[in-house]
Amino acid sequence: MITLENLGKSYGPTRAVDGLNVTVAPGKVTGFLGPNGAGKTTTMRMLLGLDAPSIGRATINGLGYAQLPAPLRTVGALLEPRTGHRGQRADSHLVGLARSNRIPVSRVGQVLEEVGLASAGHRRIGTYSLGMRQRLGIAAALLGEPEVLVFDEPVNGLDADGVAWIRGLMRTKAAAGATVFVSSHLMSEMQSTADHLVVIGRGKLLADESMEAVLAASARNLVLVGSPQAAELAAGLERAGYAVMLAGPESLRVTGASPEEIGGIAHAMGVRVNELGLQRASLEQAYTELTAQSLDYMPTRIGEES
């Protein structure tokens, strides 16, 4: 269990993280989202004891990271792909981590196999590509068979097969009861992976909801309606207060209403309906709505003056 209690971090007058109260539960993949500069990495660094909070606390199973008796056997983390010294062999690096945390050295070969580096474990880390270094960092996180995993942008540098692999890994670990807390800027990938979302902007909590709840709350959800009396039905839906767009002679796009509500109005009007389907917003669309007022770095669109 990860718990953030009134967690805050200030750098001079700048509040990077502003009073977060969040519980990250086991048995699910929790996505941690926010714009650049929102405070995600700072939050993770405080959780892992790399930065001291200005207020509040971040705990794992009720303890601060520095209080954990065997950190690598409780929490595995990847904050950046720079793992180990460039001149050191990958397997030697993992052996050192294992011995310093009272982890059986036999785990080194097992995790190298698990992350796909079994044939490259003898190579020096400096010869690794970015994707291989990312896999090595994940191997280090898995070394102690921890019950908590904390990943910051884990798909960086991975090819398509690697992205599918890390997605499967996180879901498998969560299904086995682990707590998985992962940040990413790839909304499509997060939509395929996460069960729950924590969204922050300018250090403040914007959402702490299930994936389903976040998507359902989006204003971009719409209902596709097919009817030979589309114009008549559109007028009735507008009178009921719903936003309607005529998409064709017999096709409507309706926002703000459920399929059941539209069906009820059509029935009351005696209007025939041939199609009635919900088109859900993507996570990218829902996320954009949530964070629209929290962007610190907004590019100028082409054609607009700076």
C-alpha positions, 0 to 999 in steps of 0.5 A: 500500500502506498499512501500520500498524506498531505504531501507537499514540496516547495522550492522557494516560492514555488509549490511543486507538489501541493497537499496530495492525499492519495492511497495507491491500493494493491491488486491494480495498476494505478496510472499517475498522470499530469502535464510536464512540470505537474510534480509527478517525478517529484512525488515519486522521488519523495516516495522513494526517499530521494527528496524530503517533503516540505509538508506531509509524508509518503509511506509504503506499508505505513513506513517511509522508504528509509525505515524499510528494513530491506528496501529492494525486497519491499519496493522496486523502482525505476525513475530513469534508465541510467542504471549502474556504471557504464564500465560495469557488466550488467550481471555484476551490477545486479549481483552487487544489488542482490548482496547488499540487500540480502537477496539470493544471487540466483535471482540475477539470472532469473530477472535477466531472463525475465526482462530479455537480457539473459544473453547480454548480461555479461556485456558492459552497461555502456554498450547497452542501447536506451531500451536495454538500459531500461530493461536492466533498470526493470530487472533491478526493480524486480530483483527482490520480488517486491510487493510494490513497483514504482515506474516513471515512464517505463516504456521510454526507449522500448520497441513495440515488443518491449512496450507490449512486454512491460504492459503485460508485466505490470498487469501480471504483477498487479493481478498477483496482488502487487501495488503498481504505480506508474507514470507515463505520457503515452495516453493510449498505452496507459488506457490499455494498462491502468485500472485506476488513475491519479491525475495532478496538475500544478502539484494539485490533485485533479482526479483519483478515480477508476479508468472507467469513471474518468472516461465516463465523465468526459464531455467528449462522450457522444451517442451515435443515432441513426433514424429516418426521422433524424431532423424531427428527433434532433428537434426533440432532443434539443428541446430536452436540453441536449447538444445535437449535431446532424451528421447526415440525412439520417444520422445524429451525434448527441452529447450530454445524453445516455443511449437510454435517455435518447431511446426514451425520448424517441419512443415518446415521440414515436420516432423510429431509431435504427442505430443507438450506440455510445462512442466513448472518449479516449483517455487522451481526450478525457485527460486533456479536459482534466488538465486544460487549466493546469498547463504551464507550457502551452505551445503557440498554435500555427497561425496564432501570434505569440 
